[in-house]
Amino acid sequence: MARVLVMIPSGEVYDHDNVRWYDHQDIERHIDSYHNIGDAFVFDSSLKLLSYDRLGVLEISEFRPDVIDRLRGEYDYVFLRGSNYIHEDMNWEQAVPTLKRLGLPVIGFGIGAQAPTGGKIRLSDETRAILHLMADSAASIGVRGAYSAQVLWDLGIRNIRIIGCPTAFRRNDPELRIKLPPLERIEKVGITIRREVSPAYAQDIGRYLTFQRELATSMAQRFDAVLMAQGEVEEKKLVLGTAAQREEAMAALKNNGWAASWYLDEAMERLYRDRLFYSDVVADYEELVRSRDLVLGYRLHGNLMALANGVPSIYFTYDSRTLEFAETFQIPSFDVFGRQAFRLEEYWDQSLFDRYNRAWYHTYGEMHRFLTENGVAHKLIDTSKLGREPVHRVA
């Protein structure tokens, strides 16, 4: 067991290793602000892999030497929750002086780099300093995929291990496999949606939103479908808001140039009114994906939550981040900006998901090695001692 500090958490912890958004029952407090509940998925999943008896938060908004000196004696290491930190706009606040004074190992737990659509990635001096500090303090840095590993390699950092994302392994079952049922048995489908996206990362917003609408409406015509949102304000209001707030949100969507022109036609409006899901509690998403036969769409962590529970998922890639995850885990994926039309039948192929199964199993082993070599107490099983390739077991 260990005493663990988390840097940049995403939500409040309850029942030891479960995460929900801060003051989640006080809906009015945060309904007008955006937060990506997918970040809470990663936080929740990270805690489920670790063995610890004490959990604290390392604040980086201020440099407070007296607090830092106290924490040094009370905790064993810091972990940086996996997310998209390596990009030119990242604000580390007072992390550099705080971590230098703290002097504890800093464990990068599946961190990633985001490539812009044009030109090479540019990093601030602070980001470079943080990455080197982490590399010097620990046996290895855990990154989500090959692109992120290359960015660190180009900075002169060599102790890198590709571990994907903790969400993939939250069930901690090395025998978990995706086994496709006959397509005609698929009835309930989850569609993960992301309406707001930066043009710096998605090369064609019109294509992006048009295709998302077509995917959602075509799947809804064919299956019992639910749209899974993850934090945009209007979507939150449509699910959690009062009647007035719901109408306010719909009016805002219709007055939004992007949404109105490329996205919110009559069919999509009906889905938004009747088939939209959002929650500030990670466990609610897990319960939902377990009730689905298939989950597909744009949300990286929404899709990964399904795969982690043995539910088939197909990724729709639109930036370096989603592509990197699909490549790391060999997840069947469709390029939103490609020239091909999407046909579900072409992806309903067990050989495609067997590639995922093998990559997932390999990366599970890498996650075990990463945590072990860094001296982090954890719950993962050493797959090298299983002595066989695990068979499929229903999740």
Contacts in CASP RR format, 6 or more apart in sequence:
PFRMAT RR
TARGET T0000
AUTHOR 0000-0000-0000
METHOD contacts of the structure
MODEL  1
MARVLVMIPSGEVYDHDNVRWYDHQDIERHIDSYHNIGDAFVFDSSLKLL
SYDRLGVLEISEFRPDVIDRLRGEYDYVFLRGSNYIHEDMNWEQAVPTLK
RLGLPVIGFGIGAQAPTGGKIRLSDETRAILHLMADSAASIGVRGAYSAQ
VLWDLGIRNIRIIGCPTAFRRNDPELRIKLPPLERIEKVGITIRREVSPA
YAQDIGRYLTFQRELATSMAQRFDAVLMAQGEVEEKKLVLGTAAQREEAM
AALKNNGWAASWYLDEAMERLYRDRLFYSDVVADYEELVRSRDLVLGYRL
HGNLMALANGVPSIYFTYDSRTLEFAETFQIPSFDVFGRQAFRLEEYWDQ
SLFDRYNRAWYHTYGEMHRFLTENGVAHKLIDTSKLGREPVHRVA
1 51 0 8 1.000
1 52 0 8 1.000
1 53 0 8 1.000
1 377 0 8 1.000
2 50 0 8 1.000
2 51 0 8 1.000
2 52 0 8 1.000
2 53 0 8 1.000
2 54 0 8 1.000
2 76 0 8 1.000
2 77 0 8 1.000
2 376 0 8 1.000
2 377 0 8 1.000
3 52 0 8 1.000
3 53 0 8 1.000
3 54 0 8 1.000
3 74 0 8 1.000
3 75 0 8 1.000
3 76 0 8 1.000
4 50 0 8 1.000
4 52 0 8 1.000
4 54 0 8 1.000
4 55 0 8 1.000
4 56 0 8 1.000
4 75 0 8 1.000
4 76 0 8 1.000
4 77 0 8 1.000
4 78 0 8 1.000
4 79 0 8 1.000
5 55 0 8 1.000
5 56 0 8 1.000
5 57 0 8 1.000
5 58 0 8 1.000
5 71 0 8 1.000
5 75 0 8 1.000
5 77 0 8 1.000
5 78 0 8 1.000
5 79 0 8 1.000
5 104 0 8 1.000
6 43 0 8 1.000
6 46 0 8 1.000
6 55 0 8 1.000
6 56 0 8 1.000
6 57 0 8 1.000
6 58 0 8 1.000
6 78 0 8 1.000
6 79 0 8 1.000
6 81 0 8 1.000
7 57 0 8 1.000
7 58 0 8 1.000
7 60 0 8 1.000
7 78 0 8 1.000
7 79 0 8 1.000
7 80 0 8 1.000
7 81 0 8 1.000
7 95 0 8 1.000
7 106 0 8 1.000
8 60 0 8 1.000
8 80 0 8 1.000
8 81 0 8 1.000
8 83 0 8 1.000
9 43 0 8 1.000
9 57 0 8 1.000
9 81 0 8 1.000
10 19 0 8 1.000
10 35 0 8 1.000
10 38 0 8 1.000
10 39 0 8 1.000
10 40 0 8 1.000
10 42 0 8 1.000
10 43 0 8 1.000
10 81 0 8 1.000
10 83 0 8 1.000
11 19 0 8 1.000
11 20 0 8 1.000
11 21 0 8 1.000
11 22 0 8 1.000
11 40 0 8 1.000
11 43 0 8 1.000
12 19 0 8 1.000
12 20 0 8 1.000
12 21 0 8 1.000
12 22 0 8 1.000
12 23 0 8 1.000
12 24 0 8 1.000
13 19 0 8 1.000
13 47 0 8 1.000
13 55 0 8 1.000
14 20 0 8 1.000
16 47 0 8 1.000
17 44 0 8 1.000
17 47 0 8 1.000
17 48 0 8 1.000
17 50 0 8 1.000
18 44 0 8 1.000
18 47 0 8 1.000
18 282 0 8 1.000
18 283 0 8 1.000
19 40 0 8 1.000
19 43 0 8 1.000
19 44 0 8 1.000
19 47 0 8 1.000
19 282 0 8 1.000
20 40 0 8 1.000
20 280 0 8 1.000
20 281 0 8 1.000
20 282 0 8 1.000
20 283 0 8 1.000
21 30 0 8 1.000
21 35 0 8 1.000
21 37 0 8 1.000
21 40 0 8 1.000
21 280 0 8 1.000
21 281 0 8 1.000
22 30 0 8 1.000
23 29 0 8 1.000
23 30 0 8 1.000
24 280 0 8 1.000
24 281 0 8 1.000
27 240 0 8 1.000
27 241 0 8 1.000
30 280 0 8 1.000
31 233 0 8 1.000
31 236 0 8 1.000
31 237 0 8 1.000
31 240 0 8 1.000
31 241 0 8 1.000
31 245 0 8 1.000
32 233 0 8 1.000
33 233 0 8 1.000
34 196 0 8 1.000
34 231 0 8 1.000
34 232 0 8 1.000
34 233 0 8 1.000
35 231 0 8 1.000
36 230 0 8 1.000
36 231 0 8 1.000
37 230 0 8 1.000
37 231 0 8 1.000
37 278 0 8 1.000
37 279 0 8 1.000
37 280 0 8 1.000
37 282 0 8 1.000
37 285 0 8 1.000
38 230 0 8 1.000
38 299 0 8 1.000
38 300 0 8 1.000
38 301 0 8 1.000
38 302 0 8 1.000
39 81 0 8 1.000
39 83 0 8 1.000
39 301 0 8 1.000
40 282 0 8 1.000
41 167 0 8 1.000
41 282 0 8 1.000
41 285 0 8 1.000
41 301 0 8 1.000
41 302 0 8 1.000
41 304 0 8 1.000
41 305 0 8 1.000
42 81 0 8 1.000
42 82 0 8 1.000
42 83 0 8 1.000
42 165 0 8 1.000
42 166 0 8 1.000
42 167 0 8 1.000
42 301 0 8 1.000
43 81 0 8 1.000
44 170 0 8 1.000
44 282 0 8 1.000
45 165 0 8 1.000
45 166 0 8 1.000
45 167 0 8 1.000
45 168 0 8 1.000
45 169 0 8 1.000
45 170 0 8 1.000
45 308 0 8 1.000
46 79 0 8 1.000
46 81 0 8 1.000
46 82 0 8 1.000
46 109 0 8 1.000
46 166 0 8 1.000
47 55 0 8 1.000
48 166 0 8 1.000
48 170 0 8 1.000
48 172 0 8 1.000
48 379 0 8 1.000
49 166 0 8 1.000
49 169 0 8 1.000
49 170 0 8 1.000
49 172 0 8 1.000
49 367 0 8 1.000
49 371 0 8 1.000
49 378 0 8 1.000
49 379 0 8 1.000
49 380 0 8 1.000
50 79 0 8 1.000
50 371 0 8 1.000
50 376 0 8 1.000
50 377 0 8 1.000
50 378 0 8 1.000
50 379 0 8 1.000
51 377 0 8 1.000
51 378 0 8 1.000
51 379 0 8 1.000
52 377 0 8 1.000
54 74 0 8 1.000
54 75 0 8 1.000
56 75 0 8 1.000
58 71 0 8 1.000
58 78 0 8 1.000
58 98 0 8 1.000
58 102 0 8 1.000
59 67 0 8 1.000
59 98 0 8 1.000
60 92 0 8 1.000
60 93 0 8 1.000
60 94 0 8 1.000
60 95 0 8 1.000
60 98 0 8 1.000
61 93 0 8 1.000
61 94 0 8 1.000
62 94 0 8 1.000
63 94 0 8 1.000
63 97 0 8 1.000
63 98 0 8 1.000
63 101 0 8 1.000
65 101 0 8 1.000
68 98 0 8 1.000
68 101 0 8 1.000
68 102 0 8 1.000
69 101 0 8 1.000
71 102 0 8 1.000
72 102 0 8 1.000
72 103 0 8 1.000
72 104 0 8 1.000
75 104 0 8 1.000
76 104 0 8 1.000
76 105 0 8 1.000
77 104 0 8 1.000
77 105 0 8 1.000
77 106 0 8 1.000
77 107 0 8 1.000
77 138 0 8 1.000
77 374 0 8 1.000
77 376 0 8 1.000
78 99 0 8 1.000
78 102 0 8 1.000
78 104 0 8 1.000
78 105 0 8 1.000
78 106 0 8 1.000
78 107 0 8 1.000
79 106 0 8 1.000
79 107 0 8 1.000
79 108 0 8 1.000
79 109 0 8 1.000
79 376 0 8 1.000
80 106 0 8 1.000
80 107 0 8 1.000
80 108 0 8 1.000
80 109 0 8 1.000
80 111 0 8 1.000
80 134 0 8 1.000
81 109 0 8 1.000
82 108 0 8 1.000
82 109 0 8 1.000
82 110 0 8 1.000
82 111 0 8 1.000
82 112 0 8 1.000
82 144 0 8 1.000
82 165 0 8 1.000
82 166 0 8 1.000
83 111 0 8 1.000
83 112 0 8 1.000
84 112 0 8 1.000
84 113 0 8 1.000
84 114 0 8 1.000
84 321 0 8 1.000
85 111 0 8 1.000
85 112 0 8 1.000
85 127 0 8 1.000
86 111 0 8 1.000
86 112 0 8 1.000
86 113 0 8 1.000
86 114 0 8 1.000
86 121 0 8 1.000
86 123 0 8 1.000
86 127 0 8 1.000
86 131 0 8 1.000
86 148 0 8 1.000
86 151 0 8 1.000
86 152 0 8 1.000
87 113 0 8 1.000
87 114 0 8 1.000
87 116 0 8 1.000
87 121 0 8 1.000
87 123 0 8 1.000
88 116 0 8 1.000
88 121 0 8 1.000
88 122 0 8 1.000
88 123 0 8 1.000
88 124 0 8 1.000
90 124 0 8 1.000
90 126 0 8 1.000
90 127 0 8 1.000
92 126 0 8 1.000
92 127 0 8 1.000
92 130 0 8 1.000
95 126 0 8 1.000
95 130 0 8 1.000
96 126 0 8 1.000
96 129 0 8 1.000
96 130 0 8 1.000
96 133 0 8 1.000
99 106 0 8 1.000
99 130 0 8 1.000
99 133 0 8 1.000
99 137 0 8 1.000
100 133 0 8 1.000
103 137 0 8 1.000
104 137 0 8 1.000
105 137 0 8 1.000
105 138 0 8 1.000
105 374 0 8 1.000
106 133 0 8 1.000
106 134 0 8 1.000
106 137 0 8 1.000
106 138 0 8 1.000
107 134 0 8 1.000
107 138 0 8 1.000
107 142 0 8 1.000
107 374 0 8 1.000
107 376 0 8 1.000
108 134 0 8 1.000
108 138 0 8 1.000
108 141 0 8 1.000
108 142 0 8 1.000
108 143 0 8 1.000
109 142 0 8 1.000
109 163 0 8 1.000
109 166 0 8 1.000
110 142 0 8 1.000
110 143 0 8 1.000
110 144 0 8 1.000
110 163 0 8 1.000
110 164 0 8 1.000
110 165 0 8 1.000
110 166 0 8 1.000
111 141 0 8 1.000
111 142 0 8 1.000
111 143 0 8 1.000
111 144 0 8 1.000
111 148 0 8 1.000
112 143 0 8 1.000
112 144 0 8 1.000
112 145 0 8 1.000
112 148 0 8 1.000
112 321 0 8 1.000
112 324 0 8 1.000
113 121 0 8 1.000
113 143 0 8 1.000
113 147 0 8 1.000
113 148 0 8 1.000
113 151 0 8 1.000
113 152 0 8 1.000
113 320 0 8 1.000
114 121 0 8 1.000
114 201 0 8 1.000
114 319 0 8 1.000
114 320 0 8 1.000
114 321 0 8 1.000
115 121 0 8 1.000
115 147 0 8 1.000
115 201 0 8 1.000
115 319 0 8 1.000
115 320 0 8 1.000
116 200 0 8 1.000
116 201 0 8 1.000
117 199 0 8 1.000
117 200 0 8 1.000
117 201 0 8 1.000
117 202 0 8 1.000
117 203 0 8 1.000
117 319 0 8 1.000
121 151 0 8 1.000
123 151 0 8 1.000
123 155 0 8 1.000
128 155 0 8 1.000
131 141 0 8 1.000
131 152 0 8 1.000
131 155 0 8 1.000
131 157 0 8 1.000
132 155 0 8 1.000
132 157 0 8 1.000
134 141 0 8 1.000
135 141 0 8 1.000
135 152 0 8 1.000
135 157 0 8 1.000
135 158 0 8 1.000
135 159 0 8 1.000
138 159 0 8 1.000
138 374 0 8 1.000
139 159 0 8 1.000
139 373 0 8 1.000
139 374 0 8 1.000
139 375 0 8 1.000
140 159 0 8 1.000
140 160 0 8 1.000
140 161 0 8 1.000
140 370 0 8 1.000
140 373 0 8 1.000
140 374 0 8 1.000
141 152 0 8 1.000
141 157 0 8 1.000
141 159 0 8 1.000
141 160 0 8 1.000
141 161 0 8 1.000
142 160 0 8 1.000
142 161 0 8 1.000
142 162 0 8 1.000
142 163 0 8 1.000
142 370 0 8 1.000
143 149 0 8 1.000
143 152 0 8 1.000
143 160 0 8 1.000
143 161 0 8 1.000
143 162 0 8 1.000
143 163 0 8 1.000
143 164 0 8 1.000
144 162 0 8 1.000
144 163 0 8 1.000
144 164 0 8 1.000
144 165 0 8 1.000
144 324 0 8 1.000
144 325 0 8 1.000
144 328 0 8 1.000
145 162 0 8 1.000
145 164 0 8 1.000
145 324 0 8 1.000
145 325 0 8 1.000
145 327 0 8 1.000
145 328 0 8 1.000
146 162 0 8 1.000
146 324 0 8 1.000
146 327 0 8 1.000
146 328 0 8 1.000
147 320 0 8 1.000
147 324 0 8 1.000
148 162 0 8 1.000
148 324 0 8 1.000
149 160 0 8 1.000
149 162 0 8 1.000
152 160 0 8 1.000
153 160 0 8 1.000
161 366 0 8 1.000
161 369 0 8 1.000
161 370 0 8 1.000
161 373 0 8 1.000
162 328 0 8 1.000
162 363 0 8 1.000
162 366 0 8 1.000
163 363 0 8 1.000
163 366 0 8 1.000
163 367 0 8 1.000
163 370 0 8 1.000
164 325 0 8 1.000
164 328 0 8 1.000
164 329 0 8 1.000
164 363 0 8 1.000
164 366 0 8 1.000
164 367 0 8 1.000
165 301 0 8 1.000
165 304 0 8 1.000
165 325 0 8 1.000
166 367 0 8 1.000
167 301 0 8 1.000
167 304 0 8 1.000
167 305 0 8 1.000
167 308 0 8 1.000
168 304 0 8 1.000
168 307 0 8 1.000
168 308 0 8 1.000
168 329 0 8 1.000
168 360 0 8 1.000
168 363 0 8 1.000
168 364 0 8 1.000
169 308 0 8 1.000
169 364 0 8 1.000
169 367 0 8 1.000
169 380 0 8 1.000
170 305 0 8 1.000
170 308 0 8 1.000
171 308 0 8 1.000
171 309 0 8 1.000
171 395 0 8 1.000
172 379 0 8 1.000
172 380 0 8 1.000
172 381 0 8 1.000
173 393 0 8 1.000
173 395 0 8 1.000
174 361 0 8 1.000
174 364 0 8 1.000
174 365 0 8 1.000
174 380 0 8 1.000
174 381 0 8 1.000
174 383 0 8 1.000
174 386 0 8 1.000
174 390 0 8 1.000
175 390 0 8 1.000
175 391 0 8 1.000
175 392 0 8 1.000
175 393 0 8 1.000
176 308 0 8 1.000
176 310 0 8 1.000
176 360 0 8 1.000
176 393 0 8 1.000
176 395 0 8 1.000
177 310 0 8 1.000
177 357 0 8 1.000
177 390 0 8 1.000
177 391 0 8 1.000
177 392 0 8 1.000
177 393 0 8 1.000
178 307 0 8 1.000
178 310 0 8 1.000
178 311 0 8 1.000
178 312 0 8 1.000
178 353 0 8 1.000
178 356 0 8 1.000
178 357 0 8 1.000
179 350 0 8 1.000
179 353 0 8 1.000
179 392 0 8 1.000
179 394 0 8 1.000
180 312 0 8 1.000
180 348 0 8 1.000
180 349 0 8 1.000
180 350 0 8 1.000
180 353 0 8 1.000
181 293 0 8 1.000
183 344 0 8 1.000
183 345 0 8 1.000
183 348 0 8 1.000
185 293 0 8 1.000
186 223 0 8 1.000
186 293 0 8 1.000
186 294 0 8 1.000
187 223 0 8 1.000
187 224 0 8 1.000
187 293 0 8 1.000
188 223 0 8 1.000
188 224 0 8 1.000
188 225 0 8 1.000
188 226 0 8 1.000
188 291 0 8 1.000
188 292 0 8 1.000
188 293 0 8 1.000
188 294 0 8 1.000
189 219 0 8 1.000
189 222 0 8 1.000
189 223 0 8 1.000
189 224 0 8 1.000
189 225 0 8 1.000
189 226 0 8 1.000
189 292 0 8 1.000
189 293 0 8 1.000
189 294 0 8 1.000
189 295 0 8 1.000
189 296 0 8 1.000
190 219 0 8 1.000
190 225 0 8 1.000
190 226 0 8 1.000
190 227 0 8 1.000
190 228 0 8 1.000
190 288 0 8 1.000
190 289 0 8 1.000
190 292 0 8 1.000
190 294 0 8 1.000
190 295 0 8 1.000
190 296 0 8 1.000
190 306 0 8 1.000
191 215 0 8 1.000
191 216 0 8 1.000
191 219 0 8 1.000
191 220 0 8 1.000
191 225 0 8 1.000
191 226 0 8 1.000
191 227 0 8 1.000
191 228 0 8 1.000
191 295 0 8 1.000
191 296 0 8 1.000
191 297 0 8 1.000
192 228 0 8 1.000
192 230 0 8 1.000
192 295 0 8 1.000
192 296 0 8 1.000
192 297 0 8 1.000
192 298 0 8 1.000
192 299 0 8 1.000
192 302 0 8 1.000
192 303 0 8 1.000
193 212 0 8 1.000
193 216 0 8 1.000
193 227 0 8 1.000
193 228 0 8 1.000
193 229 0 8 1.000
193 235 0 8 1.000
193 297 0 8 1.000
193 298 0 8 1.000
193 299 0 8 1.000
194 212 0 8 1.000
194 230 0 8 1.000
194 232 0 8 1.000
194 298 0 8 1.000
194 299 0 8 1.000
195 209 0 8 1.000
195 212 0 8 1.000
195 229 0 8 1.000
195 232 0 8 1.000
195 234 0 8 1.000
195 235 0 8 1.000
195 259 0 8 1.000
195 263 0 8 1.000
196 232 0 8 1.000
197 205 0 8 1.000
197 208 0 8 1.000
197 318 0 8 1.000
197 319 0 8 1.000
199 205 0 8 1.000
201 318 0 8 1.000
201 319 0 8 1.000
201 320 0 8 1.000
201 321 0 8 1.000
202 208 0 8 1.000
202 318 0 8 1.000
202 319 0 8 1.000
202 336 0 8 1.000
203 337 0 8 1.000
204 337 0 8 1.000
205 258 0 8 1.000
205 262 0 8 1.000
206 258 0 8 1.000
206 261 0 8 1.000
206 262 0 8 1.000
207 336 0 8 1.000
207 337 0 8 1.000
208 318 0 8 1.000
208 336 0 8 1.000
208 337 0 8 1.000
209 258 0 8 1.000
209 259 0 8 1.000
209 262 0 8 1.000
209 263 0 8 1.000
210 262 0 8 1.000
210 263 0 8 1.000
211 316 0 8 1.000
211 336 0 8 1.000
211 342 0 8 1.000
212 263 0 8 1.000
212 297 0 8 1.000
212 298 0 8 1.000
212 316 0 8 1.000
213 262 0 8 1.000
213 263 0 8 1.000
213 264 0 8 1.000
213 265 0 8 1.000
213 267 0 8 1.000
213 268 0 8 1.000
215 296 0 8 1.000
215 297 0 8 1.000
215 316 0 8 1.000
215 342 0 8 1.000
216 225 0 8 1.000
216 227 0 8 1.000
216 268 0 8 1.000
216 271 0 8 1.000
217 265 0 8 1.000
217 267 0 8 1.000
217 268 0 8 1.000
217 271 0 8 1.000
219 225 0 8 1.000
219 296 0 8 1.000
220 267 0 8 1.000
220 271 0 8 1.000
220 275 0 8 1.000
223 294 0 8 1.000
225 271 0 8 1.000
225 275 0 8 1.000
226 275 0 8 1.000
226 276 0 8 1.000
226 277 0 8 1.000
226 288 0 8 1.000
226 292 0 8 1.000
227 271 0 8 1.000
227 272 0 8 1.000
227 275 0 8 1.000
227 276 0 8 1.000
227 277 0 8 1.000
228 277 0 8 1.000
228 278 0 8 1.000
228 285 0 8 1.000
228 288 0 8 1.000
228 295 0 8 1.000
228 299 0 8 1.000
228 302 0 8 1.000
229 235 0 8 1.000
229 236 0 8 1.000
229 239 0 8 1.000
229 276 0 8 1.000
229 277 0 8 1.000
229 278 0 8 1.000
230 278 0 8 1.000
230 299 0 8 1.000
230 301 0 8 1.000
230 302 0 8 1.000
231 278 0 8 1.000
233 249 0 8 1.000
234 249 0 8 1.000
234 250 0 8 1.000
234 252 0 8 1.000
234 253 0 8 1.000
235 249 0 8 1.000
235 272 0 8 1.000
235 276 0 8 1.000
235 278 0 8 1.000
236 278 0 8 1.000
237 245 0 8 1.000
237 246 0 8 1.000
237 248 0 8 1.000
237 249 0 8 1.000
238 246 0 8 1.000
238 249 0 8 1.000
238 250 0 8 1.000
238 272 0 8 1.000
238 273 0 8 1.000
238 276 0 8 1.000
238 278 0 8 1.000
239 276 0 8 1.000
239 277 0 8 1.000
239 278 0 8 1.000
239 279 0 8 1.000
240 278 0 8 1.000
240 280 0 8 1.000
241 249 0 8 1.000
250 269 0 8 1.000
250 272 0 8 1.000
250 273 0 8 1.000
253 259 0 8 1.000
253 260 0 8 1.000
253 263 0 8 1.000
253 264 0 8 1.000
253 272 0 8 1.000
254 260 0 8 1.000
254 264 0 8 1.000
256 264 0 8 1.000
264 272 0 8 1.000
277 288 0 8 1.000
279 285 0 8 1.000
285 302 0 8 1.000
285 305 0 8 1.000
286 305 0 8 1.000
286 309 0 8 1.000
289 295 0 8 1.000
289 302 0 8 1.000
289 305 0 8 1.000
289 306 0 8 1.000
289 309 0 8 1.000
289 311 0 8 1.000
290 309 0 8 1.000
290 311 0 8 1.000
290 395 0 8 1.000
292 306 0 8 1.000
292 311 0 8 1.000
293 311 0 8 1.000
293 312 0 8 1.000
294 311 0 8 1.000
294 312 0 8 1.000
294 313 0 8 1.000
294 314 0 8 1.000
295 302 0 8 1.000
295 303 0 8 1.000
295 305 0 8 1.000
295 306 0 8 1.000
295 311 0 8 1.000
295 312 0 8 1.000
295 313 0 8 1.000
296 303 0 8 1.000
296 313 0 8 1.000
296 314 0 8 1.000
296 315 0 8 1.000
296 316 0 8 1.000
297 303 0 8 1.000
297 313 0 8 1.000
297 314 0 8 1.000
297 315 0 8 1.000
297 316 0 8 1.000
298 316 0 8 1.000
298 318 0 8 1.000
298 322 0 8 1.000
298 336 0 8 1.000
300 315 0 8 1.000
300 321 0 8 1.000
300 322 0 8 1.000
300 325 0 8 1.000
303 313 0 8 1.000
303 314 0 8 1.000
303 315 0 8 1.000
303 331 0 8 1.000
304 313 0 8 1.000
304 325 0 8 1.000
306 312 0 8 1.000
306 313 0 8 1.000
307 313 0 8 1.000
307 329 0 8 1.000
307 331 0 8 1.000
307 356 0 8 1.000
307 360 0 8 1.000
309 395 0 8 1.000
310 395 0 8 1.000
311 395 0 8 1.000
312 353 0 8 1.000
313 331 0 8 1.000
314 331 0 8 1.000
314 332 0 8 1.000
314 333 0 8 1.000
314 334 0 8 1.000
314 344 0 8 1.000
314 347 0 8 1.000
315 322 0 8 1.000
315 325 0 8 1.000
315 326 0 8 1.000
315 331 0 8 1.000
315 332 0 8 1.000
315 333 0 8 1.000
315 334 0 8 1.000
316 322 0 8 1.000
316 333 0 8 1.000
316 334 0 8 1.000
316 336 0 8 1.000
317 323 0 8 1.000
317 326 0 8 1.000
317 333 0 8 1.000
317 334 0 8 1.000
317 335 0 8 1.000
317 336 0 8 1.000
318 336 0 8 1.000
318 337 0 8 1.000
322 333 0 8 1.000
323 333 0 8 1.000
325 331 0 8 1.000
326 332 0 8 1.000
326 333 0 8 1.000
328 359 0 8 1.000
328 363 0 8 1.000
329 356 0 8 1.000
329 359 0 8 1.000
329 360 0 8 1.000
329 363 0 8 1.000
330 355 0 8 1.000
330 356 0 8 1.000
330 358 0 8 1.000
330 359 0 8 1.000
331 356 0 8 1.000
332 347 0 8 1.000
332 349 0 8 1.000
332 352 0 8 1.000
332 353 0 8 1.000
332 356 0 8 1.000
334 340 0 8 1.000
334 342 0 8 1.000
334 347 0 8 1.000
357 392 0 8 1.000
361 383 0 8 1.000
361 389 0 8 1.000
361 390 0 8 1.000
364 380 0 8 1.000
364 383 0 8 1.000
365 380 0 8 1.000
365 383 0 8 1.000
365 384 0 8 1.000
367 380 0 8 1.000
368 378 0 8 1.000
368 380 0 8 1.000
368 381 0 8 1.000
368 382 0 8 1.000
368 383 0 8 1.000
371 378 0 8 1.000
371 380 0 8 1.000
372 378 0 8 1.000
372 382 0 8 1.000
END
